[in-house]
Amino acid sequence: MSRFTHVGIVRLVIDIPGELAQAQETYNGTAGRAFIAALPDLAADFLHRWRLTLDGPSMNGVSALVLPVVRADGLRAALKLQLTDEESAGEPVALRVWDGDGAVRLLDHDPATGTMLLERLDESRMLAGLGDTREAVLVIARLLAHLTSFPAPAGLRRLGDIAEAMLERTPWALARVPDPGVRRALADCAAAVREVVHEPGDRLLHWDLHDENVLAADRADWLAIDPKPLAGDPGFELWPALDNRYDPAEVRWRFDALTDVLALDRARARAWTLGRLLQNALWNIEDDRPLQPRDLEIAHLLT
């Protein structure tokens, strides 16, 4: 979908990918439609305000429109426009803490809209394109070890609160799962979380470091993007790397590699990993969607 807008007297065409519009419709309803409708004017405003020039076609994820731009001083950057929610609200906070050390660098931020100006990475070189999946897991492990070495700043979502809310919701969810084996597996996940919930950790977590959220750059081999940060235990970070390009024969190796590189207590890391399965399951049950068989398989393979 293309929309026309104006910056001064220059008429621009802002391409809004149909998949972004559909995702906003699906996940955010009226608010998502309003966000999509406002995107052309929002883009125009920040192109003008931050003195940016468009420098290529639009890019997008599930929730954000990203425009490649050039700053007035010639620096290549990326303008990220998104509908801020509970998960993404902490993104600029985390990026400021990391300050480009292991993650994309934040250049500017507008708190009122959540709009960010980021350094431009090489979107053509994504970790998901690396053929050696074991090396990809090790890249993620090394990034996580570094990123989670930072203490979480005040004001971020806290894993302890998230875990407590999951445990409160579990009985309701279990009553809606007809399969006794699945109910048993989810109850086991909840039991594992109860063992660690009172020591939730205080590290700065990315939460969503999968292999499409790692890009190459000239200044570093690999950098993390799109954090959904929270304060907590690094064991809660492992799930995406176990699930990326899923291979049941590799789950054990991946878990061992991740826990070794991050120097994690394996029992705690397993408990928090089962917490991610519980989180996924609760979302699916609340949305009346089927549970993912491979989620349950990952849990089984970690026993």
C-alpha positions as CSV (number, residue, x, y, z in Angstrom):
1,M,0.0,0.0,0.0
2,S,1.4,3.4,-0.9
3,R,0.4,6.7,0.7
4,F,1.2,10.2,-0.4
5,T,2.3,12.9,2.0
6,H,4.1,16.2,1.9
7,V,7.3,17.5,3.5
8,G,7.5,21.2,2.7
9,I,6.8,21.5,-1.0
10,V,8.3,18.0,-1.8
11,R,5.7,15.3,-2.4
12,L,6.8,11.9,-1.1
13,V,5.4,8.4,-1.5
14,I,5.6,6.4,1.6
15,D,5.2,2.7,0.9
16,I,3.3,0.9,3.7
17,P,3.6,-2.8,3.2
18,G,0.3,-4.7,3.1
19,E,1.6,-7.3,5.6
20,L,2.2,-4.5,8.2
21,A,-1.3,-3.2,7.7
22,Q,-2.7,-6.7,8.1
23,A,-0.7,-7.4,11.2
24,Q,-1.9,-4.1,12.8
25,E,-5.4,-5.0,11.9
26,T,-5.1,-8.5,13.4
27,Y,-3.3,-7.6,16.6
28,N,-4.4,-4.1,17.4
29,G,-7.7,-3.6,15.7
30,T,-9.0,0.0,15.7
31,A,-5.7,1.3,17.2
32,G,-3.8,-0.5,14.5
33,R,-5.9,0.9,11.7
34,A,-5.5,4.4,13.1
35,F,-1.7,3.9,13.3
36,I,-1.5,2.8,9.7
37,A,-3.7,5.7,8.6
38,A,-1.4,8.2,10.4
39,L,1.9,6.7,9.2
40,P,2.3,9.0,6.1
41,D,1.9,12.2,8.1
42,L,4.0,10.8,11.0
43,A,6.8,9.9,8.6
44,A,6.6,13.3,7.0
45,D,6.8,15.0,10.3
46,F,10.0,13.2,11.4
47,L,11.7,13.5,8.0
48,H,11.2,17.2,8.3
49,R,11.9,17.5,12.1
50,W,15.1,15.5,12.0
51,R,16.2,16.7,8.6
52,L,16.2,13.3,6.9
53,T,16.1,12.2,3.3
54,L,14.6,9.0,2.2
55,D,17.2,6.6,0.9
56,G,15.5,3.4,-0.3
57,P,12.3,1.3,-0.1
58,S,10.3,0.8,3.1
59,M,11.1,-2.2,5.4
60,N,8.9,-3.6,8.1
61,G,8.5,-6.2,10.8
62,V,5.3,-7.2,12.5
63,S,4.7,-3.9,14.3
64,A,7.0,-1.3,12.8
65,L,7.7,0.6,9.5
66,V,11.4,1.3,9.0
67,L,12.5,3.9,6.4
68,P,16.1,4.0,5.3
69,V,17.2,7.6,5.5
70,V,20.2,9.9,5.4
71,R,20.8,12.6,8.0
72,A,21.8,16.1,7.0
73,D,25.3,15.4,8.0
74,G,25.4,12.4,5.6
75,L,25.0,9.7,8.2
76,R,23.0,6.7,6.9
77,A,20.3,5.8,9.4
78,A,16.9,4.1,9.8
79,L,13.7,5.8,10.9
80,K,11.6,3.4,12.9
81,L,7.9,4.2,13.3
82,Q,5.8,1.9,15.5
83,L,2.7,1.7,17.7
84,T,4.2,1.6,21.2
85,D,2.9,-1.1,23.5
86,E,4.0,-2.6,26.7
87,E,6.7,-4.7,25.1
88,S,8.3,-2.0,22.9
89,A,8.0,0.9,25.3
90,G,11.3,0.0,26.9
91,E,13.2,-0.4,23.6
92,P,14.9,3.1,23.7
93,V,15.7,2.7,27.4
94,A,17.6,-0.5,26.7
95,L,19.3,0.8,23.6
96,R,20.6,3.8,25.6
97,V,22.0,1.5,28.2
98,W,23.8,-0.7,25.6
99,D,24.8,2.5,23.6
100,G,25.8,0.5,20.5
101,D,27.8,-2.1,22.5
102,G,26.3,-5.4,21.1
103,A,23.2,-3.7,19.8
104,V,22.1,-1.2,17.2
105,R,22.8,2.4,18.3
106,L,20.0,4.8,19.1
107,L,20.5,8.2,17.5
108,D,17.3,10.0,18.5
109,H,14.0,9.2,20.1
110,D,10.6,10.9,20.4
111,P,8.9,9.8,23.6
112,A,5.5,11.1,22.6
113,T,5.2,8.8,19.5
114,G,7.9,6.1,20.2
115,T,9.6,7.1,16.9
116,M,13.3,6.3,16.9
117,L,16.2,7.1,14.7
118,L,18.7,4.2,14.6
119,E,22.0,3.6,13.0
120,R,21.6,1.8,9.7
121,L,22.7,-1.9,9.7
122,D,23.0,-4.2,6.8
123,E,19.5,-5.7,6.4
124,S,20.8,-8.0,3.6
125,R,23.1,-9.8,6.1
126,M,20.8,-11.3,8.7
127,L,21.9,-14.1,11.1
128,A,19.0,-16.2,9.7
129,G,21.0,-16.4,6.5
130,L,24.0,-18.0,8.1
131,G,24.1,-21.6,6.9
132,D,25.8,-23.1,10.0
133,T,23.0,-23.2,12.6
134,R,25.3,-24.1,15.4
135,E,27.4,-21.0,14.7
136,A,24.3,-19.0,14.6
137,V,23.3,-20.3,18.1
138,L,26.8,-19.4,19.4
139,V,26.5,-15.9,17.9
140,I,23.2,-15.4,19.8
141,A,24.8,-16.9,23.0
142,R,27.8,-14.5,22.8
143,L,25.5,-11.5,22.2
144,L,23.2,-12.5,25.1
145,A,26.2,-13.0,27.4
146,H,27.3,-9.5,26.7
147,L,23.9,-7.8,26.7
148,T,22.7,-9.4,29.9
149,S,25.9,-8.4,31.7
150,F,24.3,-4.9,32.1
151,P,22.1,-4.3,35.1
152,A,18.5,-3.4,34.1
153,P,17.7,0.3,34.6
154,A,14.7,1.3,36.7
155,G,11.3,1.4,35.2
156,L,11.4,-1.6,32.9
157,R,9.0,-4.5,33.0
158,R,10.1,-7.1,35.6
159,L,10.3,-10.8,35.0
160,G,9.1,-11.4,38.5
161,D,5.8,-9.6,37.9
162,I,5.3,-11.4,34.5
163,A,6.0,-14.8,36.1
164,E,3.6,-14.1,39.0
165,A,0.9,-13.1,36.5
166,M,1.5,-16.2,34.5
167,L,1.1,-18.4,37.6
168,E,-2.1,-16.7,38.6
169,R,-3.5,-17.3,35.1
170,T,-2.4,-20.9,34.8
171,P,-5.4,-22.6,36.6
172,W,-7.8,-20.7,34.3
173,A,-5.8,-21.9,31.3
174,L,-5.5,-25.5,32.3
175,A,-9.2,-25.7,32.7
176,R,-9.4,-24.9,28.9
177,V,-7.0,-27.6,27.7
178,P,-8.8,-30.8,26.9
179,D,-5.7,-33.0,26.3
180,P,-4.5,-34.5,29.7
181,G,-1.0,-34.8,28.4
182,V,-0.8,-31.2,27.4
183,R,-2.4,-30.2,30.8
184,R,0.3,-32.2,32.6
185,A,3.1,-30.6,30.6
186,L,1.8,-27.1,31.3
187,A,1.3,-27.8,34.9
188,D,4.9,-29.1,35.0
189,C,6.1,-25.8,33.4
190,A,4.2,-23.8,36.1
191,A,5.7,-25.9,38.8
192,A,9.2,-25.2,37.4
193,V,8.5,-21.4,37.4
194,R,7.3,-21.6,41.0
195,E,10.7,-22.8,42.0
196,V,12.4,-19.7,40.7
197,V,9.8,-17.0,40.7
198,H,11.1,-15.4,44.0
199,E,14.5,-14.9,42.5
200,P,13.6,-13.4,39.1
201,G,17.0,-11.6,38.5
202,D,17.9,-8.1,37.7
203,R,19.8,-8.2,34.4
204,L,18.8,-6.2,31.3
205,L,17.1,-8.8,29.0
206,H,16.5,-8.5,25.3
207,W,13.7,-11.1,25.4
208,D,13.4,-11.6,21.6
209,L,16.9,-12.3,20.3
210,H,16.1,-14.7,17.5
211,D,18.2,-15.0,14.3
212,E,16.1,-12.4,12.4
213,N,16.8,-9.9,15.1
214,V,20.6,-10.0,14.5
215,L,22.1,-8.0,11.7
216,A,25.6,-7.4,10.4
217,A,27.3,-4.0,10.4
218,D,30.5,-2.5,9.2
219,R,31.6,-1.8,12.8
220,A,30.7,-5.2,14.2
221,D,30.2,-8.7,12.9
222,W,26.7,-8.9,14.5
223,L,24.4,-6.6,16.4
224,A,21.1,-7.1,18.1
225,I,18.0,-5.2,17.1
226,D,14.3,-4.9,18.2
227,P,14.6,-5.6,22.0
228,K,11.5,-6.1,24.0
229,P,13.4,-5.5,27.2
230,L,12.7,-6.5,30.8
231,A,14.6,-6.9,34.0
232,G,15.2,-10.5,34.9
233,D,17.2,-13.7,34.8
234,P,19.2,-14.4,31.6
235,G,17.7,-18.0,31.6
236,F,14.5,-16.4,30.2
237,E,16.4,-15.5,27.0
238,L,17.1,-18.9,25.6
239,W,13.9,-19.9,24.0
240,P,14.2,-18.2,20.6
241,A,17.6,-19.8,20.0
242,L,16.1,-23.2,20.7
243,D,13.2,-22.5,18.4
244,N,15.0,-20.8,15.5
245,R,15.2,-23.1,12.4
246,Y,13.9,-25.8,14.7
247,D,15.7,-29.2,14.8
248,P,14.7,-31.6,17.6
249,A,18.1,-33.3,17.3
250,E,19.8,-30.0,18.1
251,V,17.8,-28.8,21.1
252,R,20.0,-30.4,23.7
253,W,23.2,-29.2,22.1
254,R,21.8,-25.7,21.8
255,F,20.7,-25.6,25.4
256,D,24.1,-26.8,26.6
257,A,25.9,-24.3,24.4
258,L,23.8,-21.4,25.5
259,T,24.1,-22.2,29.2
260,D,27.8,-22.7,28.9
261,V,28.5,-19.4,27.1
262,L,26.2,-17.5,29.4
263,A,27.6,-19.3,32.5
264,L,24.1,-20.1,33.7
265,D,22.9,-22.6,36.3
266,R,21.3,-25.3,34.2
267,A,18.4,-26.0,36.5
268,R,17.4,-22.4,36.7
269,A,17.9,-21.9,33.0
270,R,15.6,-24.9,32.3
271,A,13.0,-23.5,34.7
272,W,12.9,-20.1,33.0
273,T,12.9,-21.8,29.6
274,L,9.8,-23.7,30.6
275,G,8.5,-20.4,31.7
276,R,8.7,-19.2,28.1
277,L,6.7,-22.2,27.0
278,L,4.1,-21.4,29.6
279,Q,4.0,-17.8,28.4
280,N,3.5,-18.9,24.8
281,A,0.8,-21.4,25.8
282,L,-1.1,-18.8,27.9
283,W,-1.2,-16.4,24.9
284,N,-2.4,-19.1,22.6
285,I,-5.2,-20.2,25.0
286,E,-6.3,-16.6,25.6
287,D,-6.5,-16.1,21.8
288,D,-8.2,-19.4,21.3
289,R,-5.4,-20.7,19.1
290,P,-3.9,-24.2,19.2
291,L,-0.8,-24.9,21.2
292,Q,2.4,-25.4,19.1
293,P,3.4,-29.1,19.2
294,R,7.1,-28.2,18.9
295,D,6.9,-26.0,22.0
296,L,5.9,-29.1,24.0
297,E,8.5,-31.1,22.2
298,I,11.2,-28.6,23.2
299,A,10.1,-28.9,26.9
300,H,10.2,-32.7,26.6
301,L,13.7,-32.7,25.1
302,L,15.0,-30.6,28.0
303,T,13.9,-33.1,30.6
